[in-house]
Amino acid sequence: MSFSTVSNLGSLVNLKKFHGRTAAEFRSSGRKWRFGVNFNCRESQPCRRRKRLLCKSEVDDFEERTSPHEIRKEVERCYDLINRIGRGTVYLGSSRMGPDHPHYLKAFELGRQIAELLECTSWTGAGPGLMDAATKGALQAGKPVGGFKIGKEAGEWTASNFHPYLPTETYLTCRFFSARKHGLVDAAVRNKATDRTAVVALPGGIDTLDEMFEILALIQLERIGSELPVPFIVMNYDSFYKKLLEFLDDCEYSGTVSRGEVASLWKICENNSEALAYLADFYHLSPLD
């Protein structure tokens, strides 16, 4: 008897029958371990507690996902999509704040107004919530929209590789978070003075904070890959990020962050008018009426 499964730590496991006992062979990152496991199962009686086994297609998919070549190919597809649609404003934000949340309408209006002001492509994680609000706002402005979707967003019960209304040629469903992050960063890169891009962090949770601070670190260390500065705006709707900003102040007092360092890397805006005025000044544009 022999079959394969995947452990909780992401290792490929082969189970084989040896002399009446079942041996487990673990493979992870090029290493291999083998040890015996006694499941106390008789041949005539199935085990009552069984975890779901992976079929061959799922094991093959796991093996592809652990391949650096597969990650590289997905990153290349992200870059190809950006080259086709164009760089622009990247929105980060919660997938849980739906149309009934007050921040949703604010994000919708901001997406529409920035698209009109900068006349650029709008990029999101192509998910629900505030990402959806920014997407719909940009579409109402008649400007192009692109997205890097992940199979399942936080707060969703089911996974889907398809966006409910965006054309399939305008977004990519990523299997790898690393590839998705590459795409979201590259979509905001400025290499020419005529490029008008920005990063806008809307209210959000763990994933939003992860993306925010990764981009912040890349800007801080000058590793974002942009020849020209990229405006980074944090939308502090209803003082949403008050505690986070206080924590960063504490970091300054503790000496883990240089005084004024974080404030020089992004712009905190309390409302849409502040954000639009900042972008208009950054790019020397006439403010919207």
N, C-alpha and C positions, 0 to 999 in steps of 0.2 A: 504494500500500500504506500502511495506517495502522493502528496499534494503540496501546494504552495499557498502561503498567506503572507500578510504584512503585519509586523508588530506595531505597537503604539509608538515606538521610537523611530519608525520609518525604515526598519531593516527588513530585508527579504528573508522569509523563513521557509525552509523545506522540511517537511515532516515525513519520516520514513519508518517502516516497521522493521525492527531488528530483534530477532529471538524473543518474540512475544512482547517486546516493549517498543515504545515509540520514541525515536530520537529526533531532536530538533537541531537543525543546522541554520545558523544565523549568518547572513552576509550583509555587511554594512561598510561603505567607504573602503572597499578593497580588502577588508578583514573577514575572517571566517572563524566561527566558533561552533563546536558541536558538543552537545551534552544530552543525556537521557532524560526523558520526561515520562512519568507513569501517570496515565490518565484514568486508571481503574475502570476501564470499559471492557466489557466482555464482547466477544464476537457476535453473540446472538442478541445483545441488548445495546441499542444506541444510547449514547450519553444524553442525559437530559439537558445539560447545559452545554450548548455549542455556540461558538461565535461564528458569524457568517464567513464562509470561505470565499476567496476571490476566484472568479472564473478566469480563464486564460486571457481574455481580452483586457481584464482589469490588471492582471499581473504585467502584461505587456505594456499597458499604459503607465504603470508605476515605473517599469524599467526605462521607458522613454523619458519620464519626468526626472529621473536621476541622471540623465545624460547631459553633459555640458553643451553638447551639440544642439540638443533640442532647445535649451535656454537661449543659445546664440541665435538660432533661427527665429525664435519668437521676438527677440529684441530687434532683429533685422526687419521683421514684419511691422513692428511698431514704427521704426524709422521710415519705412516705405510709406506707411499711412500718413505720417506727418509731412513727408515730401509732396504727397499728392494733394493734401487738403490745405497745408500751410500752418505755420506756427501762429500763436496768438495768446489769448488769456486762458490760464489753467485754473479751474475752480476745484477746491478741496472742500468737502463738507459732509455732513451727516446724511446717511441713507434712511434714518428713522424719522426725521422731521418731515411729515407729509403735508398735503395741501391744507389741512386744518390747523397747522402750526403757524403762528404769526411770523416766524422767520422765513417761511416758504415764500410768501408774497414779496417780502423784502429782497430775497435772493432772486426771484423772478424778475423784478424791476431792475435790479443791479445787472443781471445778465443781459437784459435788453439794452440798458443804457450804455454799458461798457462796449457792447458790440457796435452800437451806433457811433460812440465817441472814437474808438480806436479803429473801427472798420476792419476787424480782424476775425480770424477763426476763434471759436470758443471751444475749449476742451474740458471734459469732465471724466469722471470714472464711469460714465454711462450707466449709473445706477439710479435708484429711486431717491426720494427725499429732496434735499437741497441741490443735489446734482441734477435731478430732474427739473427743478425750478430754474436753475441757470441755463440749462439746455433749452427749455421752452421759451425763456426770455430772449435768448439769442436767435432762435428760430422766428419769433415774432418780429424781430428786427430785420429779418431777411438775410442774415449773415450765415456763413457756413459753420457747421458744428461737427466735431469729431469726438470720439470717446475710446477709452481703454477699459473695457468691462471685465469684471471677474465673474466666475460662474455663480457665486452666491454672496450677496452682501449681508452685512449684519442686520438682524431683524427680519430677514426673509425666511419663510418656511421651506421654500423649494428653490432648487438651483435651476438656472436657465442660461443657455449660451446665446440667447437671442434678445435683442432690445425690442420693446413693444411697438415702437413707431419709427426709430431711426433706420434709414436705408442701410443694408448690410455692408455696403462699400464705404461707409463713413465711420465704422467702429470696428474694433478688434476685441474678441473675447480671449483674454489671456489665461493661461493655465498657471503662470508663474507670477507671483507678486513682484519679483525682481524685474521682470520684463515690463510689467505695468508701470513700475516706478521709473524705469528708464524712459518710457514713453512720455509720462507726465512731466518729467524734468526737461527732456529735449524739446517738447512742444513749446516751452517758454524761452528757449535760448534766443539771444539776439546777436547776430553776426554783422548786421548792416544798420546804419543809422535810420533807414526807412522801416526797419522791423519795429512793430509795436506789439509788445508782449507784456504779460504780467502774470503774477501768481496771486490768487485771491483765496484766502483761507476763511471760509464761512464757519459758523458754529458746528462742532462735530465732536466725535468721541475718540476712541483709541486709534482707529485707522487714520482719522484726520490728523490727530496729533503726531502720529508716526510719520506721515508724509510731510507735515509742516516742518518738523524738526530736522528731517533728513535734508529737505531743501534749504533750510536755514543754515545747516552745517556746511552744505556745499557752497553756499554763497560766502559764508564766513571764511572758509578755507580756499576760496577762489578755485573750486573744482567743479563748478556747475557746467563748464564748457562753453560759456558765453563770453564773447569778446567785448560786449557792452553790458552795462548794468541792467538788471531786470528789477522792476518795481515789485515789491512783495507787500501785500496789504492783508491785514488781519481785521476782519469785520467783527467788532466787539458789540454786536447787537445786544441791547439791554444788559450791558456789562457781563456778557456771557463768559468772557475770558478774564474777568477780574482776578480770580484766585490764581490763575496761571501767571498773570503778570506780577502779582504780589510775590509768588514763589521765585520768579526770576529776579525780582528786586532783592529777595533774601539771598539769592546766589551771589549777587554783587556784593552785599555786605559780608558774605562769608569768604569772598575772594575767589570763588570758583568761576566767576565771569567778570571780565573787566568792566569797570564802571562805564556805562553808556554804550557798551559794545552791542548788546542786543537791539537797543533802540535805533542804532545806526543801520541795522540790517533790514528792518521792516517798518511799516507805517501802520499804527493802530488807528482805526477809523470807527467812530461810534455810529455812523449812519451812512447811507448811500451818497448823500451830497458831499461829505468829506472825501470819500473815495474817488468820486468823479472829479472833484476839484484837484486832488492830488495827482491823478493821472493826466489831467489836462495841463497842469503845470509841469509835470515831468516831461511830457512830450511836446510842450509848447503849442498846445492846441486851444482853440476857442471853446469855452465851456458850452455844454448843451443848453438850449433854451428851456 
